[in-house]
Every structure is written in C-alpha cells, then in structure tokens.
Amino acid sequence: MKRHHGAVEAAVALRHLGEFNTIVDVRSPREYAEDHVPGAINCPVLDDDERAAVGTLDRQQSTFEARRRGAALVARNIARHLETRFAQMPREWQPLIYCWRGGQRSAAMMHVLSLVGWRVSRLTGGYQAYRRAVLADLEALPPRLDLRVLSGPTGSGKSRLLAQLEAAGAQVLDLEALACHRGSVLGDLPTQPQPGQKRFESLLWQALQRCDPARPVYVESESRMIGTVRLPNALLARMRESPCIRLEVPLPARVRLLRDEYAHFETSPDALRAQLDRLVELHGRARIAAWKELLLRDDWDALVECLLREHYDPAYRRSLARNFLQSQRPRVLAIGTDEPGADDAAAYAAAARSLVAA
C-alpha cells in the first residue's frame, strides 16, 4: 500500500488504514466532531465560521467571489498546518487526506503537501465514500461472527464479565462501552456524553474489523437502543439467533455490583430523584414515592433491591423472551455468592477463565 499515492478508493484505503503514517481530515471542526475516519486528526482548511462565510458569499454574491475568498483562507490555513502540525514530518511521511466528498478542500491540501515532496494519498469520494463503506460493512460483517450472547438481569455483571473475558484473551464486543451508556433508564455515564449515531457506527465498525470470525466473540444481550444510539439491523439479528449464556447471580451480589457501578448517584441523590420521575408513567406515583422515601432515608440496599425486583427484572424478562429466543435454552453460568464480604472481582475472573477454557 505504501508504494502508492494519489487517489485511493475507499474500499482499498479502509483495508489499509494502519499503513498510512497519518490520516488527515481537512473538514471543519464541527464536521469532524460529528464523525471521522478512525485515527484521523483534524487539520481544517476552513474552520466552521469560515466555511459558513464562504457559503454565504457563494449564495449572495457569486461563486467567483466565494472561491477567491475561500482560496485565501485555505492557503492561510494550510500554511499554518505546515508550520505547526506538519512541521516535523520527515521526507518519508505518507498521509491519507480526505474531506467531505473528495473535492476542493482535500485537493488543495494534497496539492501543497505533494509540492513539498511527501507521497500523499487522497480518499476518493471523501468522508461520504467512507460512510457508505461503513454502512455496507455493518451489514456484511455481523453474519460472519460466532457470537456468544451474555444474558442475565440487570446487576448480574455482564459488562464486568466481558472485561474479565477480554483480560483472559477472549474476543469481546462491548457495545455499552462504545455507546458510553449502560443501556437502562439510569444508564447515562456522569462524565461521558454519548456519541452521535454516526460516531457510534464508526466505533462499532472499527471494533468489528478487529474480530476474527474463526474465534468466538462475546457480547452482552442488548435492546435495539442503547441510550440514544441504535444497533445496526444485521448485528441485532445475529445476536438474537446466537447461543446464550445466562448469568445467575444472587440478589445481594447484584445489589453490591449496582451500588458500585452507580456510586455517582449516592453522591448526587438529586440526580437519581430526577431520573426516577421519568418512571412515573410506567409505575405510578405511589411506587415512585416509596422509592424516593428509601432514597431520603439513605437506605441504598433496599432501594436498589426494590428497583431490581419491581422495575428492572420484569422489564428484562419481557425483553429477553421477546427478542432472544435462544435464551430459552441457555448455558447457565453461576457467579458469586450472597455472602456480604464476598470477593466479587475474583468470582468474575474465575467465570471468565472457565468460559475461555471451555
């Protein structure tokens, strides 16, 4: 791949991303933030305000005036990148450049960098071609995978087991980590906003690319939506037809795990109180008031147990029966004990080792 430069088709470039020294996204910061090729750095030839100003000039005056103004801005910005981001790049540097659709912005950057003497490649069709390739792969890749779906009610530690499986050398697809969400009404992460749909799909595409179809891939049972992002149809269909491993964890251990994972609510109870209000339509004001009373008394064990018994467990059973038919005949994996001082981390590590060994 490194022997070539010039225009590169998306299907070829995306199979060899690791062979480029740098992937350079020359779109505006707002375009880059919405989504970008994995590993790309943002070196805009027009920032958001400049791009808007040039577009306004094109609509209100003339294309010629817009191009003349745009050319000056582009030249100035490329010069700045040459003096900063690219200043220490060696003669052998081989970047891949792309813009929105492989047009003037990437062409301008490629022209200048090529004059310097670098062997520059440009993604034909730009981000739009990349996006089409991602969507095609999100349909084509999941059916090839040997998925093993971890099922079990909320608090059974499916994400924790995934982490231990990865540490033990297994392949995992951690969808909640990619979505920055724990998949429930209380699942927002306090310091991490969710990615947009396009960004989530890029992250998922990158994760699927790494999966070896010859080896099992462990994944958590999920609904179509994880917070505000949705799973691709092909992946969801493959998950729903794949073998299930059901985690059976004693209720006290589940309470301990949830208190650990949702500790931010114990330091900010008002945030939890606001989240509980979202469940009024589903459970009624009397039940929500009872939960809030436990919250007011700082009786966290009782509150978590009530939430599990009265909200999460019934909802999970309905969802599993409706969406994961294989869950009716799962392999059962018992983890942990109901002892107050139990070593939960060791229990999940042992469970992961047993799955890998099997």
N, C-alpha and C positions, 0 to 999 in steps of 0.2 A: 504493500500500500504506500509506503513512504517514497517509492520511486516515482509516484505520480503526483502531478499537481494540476491546477486548473479546475474546471468544472467537474464535480463529483456527484453522481446520482445518490439520492437519499438512501436507497436500499443498500448501496455499496458502502457509503460513509458510515452508516449506523452499525454495520457489522464490524467496523474497524476503528471505532471512536478512540480506543486506547492507543492507537498508533500515531495519532496527531499529538504534537507537543502541547498545543493549546487549542481549545475551541473558543472562538471569539464571536460573541453575539453583539452585533452593532446596532441593534434596535434600541429604542428609548428605554429608560429605566422602568417605566410602567409596563411596557410590553414584556420586558424581561422578568419582572416580578410575577406576572400572571402565569408564565410558564417558560421554560427554556430547555434546550438540549442538556442532558445530564453532564455536569462538569464544566459547563460553559461559564466564561467570565463575561461581564458586561462592559463593553467599550463603545458607548453610543456615538454615532457620528452626528446625531441630532438628539438633544435631550427632549423631555416631554413638552416643555414650553416652546422650544424652537420648532419642533415638528408641528405643533398646533399653529404657530405663526406662519410657517411656510404654507400649510394647507389653506389657511385663511387668505393669504396673498394669492394663491392659485385660484380660489373661488371668486374673490372680489376684484382682482385686477387682471392678471394674465399668467399663463403658465411660464412665459419667458421671465417675467419679474420674479416669480416664485423660484425658478431654477437658479437665477442669478443670485438671489439672496441665500438660497439653500446651499449653493456651491461654496459661498464664502464661509458659511457656518460649518459645513462639512470639512473644508480644508483646515479651518482653525482647530476643530476638534480632533481631527486625525493627527495634526501636528502635536497637539497636547499629549495624545496617547503615545506618539513616538518618543516624546521627551520624558514620559513617565512609565507607563505600564510596559512598553516595549523597549525601553532604553537599554536594558541589559541582555536582551535576547541575542544569542550567538548567531553566527553566519548560518549554522545548520538548522536553525529554528524552522519548523514546518507547522504553521497553524491552519485550522479549518475556519473559514469565515462564513457567517450567514446573517441574513436579515429576514424581513417578513416573507417575501416570496422570491428571493434571489434576484432582486432588482438593483436599483441605482445605489442604495446605501452600501451593500456588500461589494458591489462592483468598484465603487470609489475606494474603499479600504483596500481591496485586493490590488488595485492598480498601483497605489502608493507603496504598499508593502513589497510588491513584486519589483518595483523600481529600486528599492533598497537592495534587493538581491536574495530575499527569502523565497523559498518554494511554497507558495500559498495555494491552498485549495479552497474552492467556494462551493457551498452546498447548493446544488441545482434545485430550484423551487423554494429554497429557504425554509423558514420555520413551517410554512404551510405543508411542504413536502414531508418534513419530519413528522408533523402531526398526523398526516394521512398514514404514514408508515406505522406510527404508534398504534393508531386505532385498528389497523389491519392485524398487527401482531397481538393485540389484546383479544382478538377473536381467534387467531390461529394457534397461539401458544398454550392456553389452558387445557384444551382437549388432549395434549400430548403428555401431560403431567400425571404422575402416580401420586395423587393426593391422599393424605390420611387426615381426616377431619376430627379435631378435638372438640367434643361436645361436653356439656355439663352446665348446671345452673350458674347464675351469677355468683361470684365469690369462690368458685371451685378452682381458680388459679390457672386457667387455660393459658393466659399470656405468660404467667410465671413458668409454666411447663415448657412453653415454646422457647423461652430464654435458656432454660436448662438443656433442652434438646440441642439448641444451637451450640452451646458450650461443649456438649458431648460429641459434636461433629456431625450432627444430622442437618439436613436441609430444612429450613423453615421459611414460611411466608407469613410475616407478622403484619396483617392488614391494619390492625388498630394502631401500630406504631407508624405506619405510612400515613394513616389518616389523622394522626395526632388526636385520637379520640378513643374512649373506652367502650363505645358502642351502646351506651344506655342514656336515659334522660339526664342522668347526673354525670355523664362521661366526659364533659369538657375538661381539658387539661388546663390548670390555672395559669400557666406561663407560656403555653404554646397554642397559638391560634391554628385552626385547621387550614390546610391548603385548599385552594380552589379546586374545582373538578379537573381542569386540565393539568394542573400541577400534580394532583394525586395520581392521575393516569400516567404521567411521565415517571413518577417514582415507582409505581406498580410495574410499568413496562421494564424499567431498569432492574427491578427485583426478579421479574420473570425471566429476563435474559440470562440471569446467573444460574437458574435452576437446571440441573441435569435430569433430563427425562428418564434416565436409567435408574435413578435413585428415588426413594420416597420423599415427598415434600409434606411436612406437617403444617397444617393451617387450622385456625380456630373457626368454628361454626359462626357464621355471621348472617345477619339480615341483609337485604338488598342495600339498605342505607347504613352507613357508619357515620353518625352525626349528620353532617350536611353533604357528604360525598356518597356517591353510589358505586357499587361494584359493577364491572362490565358483565354483560349477559353470559358470555361464554365461560367466564370464571365461576360465576354463581351456579350455572348449570353443572359444571364439572364438580364443584364442591357438593352439590346436592345428590349426585349419583355416586360419590366416593365412599369408601368404608369409613365408619365412625368408631372412634374410641371415646367411651363415656367415662368422664372422671367422676368418681364417687368420693366426696369429701365430707366429713362430719360437719354438722352445722356450727359448732363452736370454732372449728378451724376456719370456716368460711367467714365468720364474723371477724376473727382476728385478721384475716387477709384483707378484708374490705376496709377495716379501720386503718390498716397500714397504707393501703393504696389511696384512700380518700382522706388522709390525715389533714389535708388543707381545709376541709370542711370543719374539722374540730377547732381549728384556729380562727375560722371565719364562719360562725354558725349562721349569720345573716344571709350569706350566700346560699347555704343549704335551705334556709327557710323560703327564700325566693324560688328556688328550684322546686320545692315541694308544692308551692302554689300552682305550678304547671300541671299537677296531677289531680286537681280538684274535680275536673270534669270526669275523670276516669273513676275516682274513688269516693267522691262526695266530701262535703265539708267536715262531716263528723270525724271521719277517719283521718283526714289531714290534720285536724285539730288535735287528735290523740297523738299523732306522730310529733307534732310541734310541742306538745306538753312534755314528751320524753326529751326532746331537744332542749327545752327550757330547763329541765332538771339535770342536764348533762348525763343522762343515762344512755350512753352511746351504745353499749352492748344490746340493750333492749330495743333501741331504735333500729339498729342495723338488723336485728333478728326480725322485727316486725316488717321492715321493708322487704326482706328476703321472703318471708312467708306470705305476705299479703299482696306484694306487687311483683317482685322480680320472678319468683318461682312459677306462679301461674302463667305469667306472660311468656316465660321461656318454654314451658311445656307446650303451650299452644303453638308457638313459632316453630319449635323443633318438629312437632308432629305434622305440621302443615308443609314444612319446607325440606326437611331432611328425612326421607323415607328410610334411608339406611340406618337411621338412629333407632329403629325398632328392633334391630338385631346387632347391637354394637359389641365390640370387645369392651369389657369393663375393666377399668384401672382404678383400684382403690388407693387413695393417697391420704396420709396424715391420720391423726387421732383427735379425740375430743379432750385430751389432757390439756389443762391450761398452760403448762410450760413446755409444750411440745416444740421440737425443732422443725418448723415447717420448711425452712430452706433445705435442710437435709432430706426431708421426705420427697420434695420435688426433684432434687438431684438424683435420688435413688430411682424414682419413677422414670426419669428420662433415660437413665442408664439401662433400665430394664427394657424400654421400648427399642432403644438402639440395638441392644443385644439380640432382641427377637427378630 
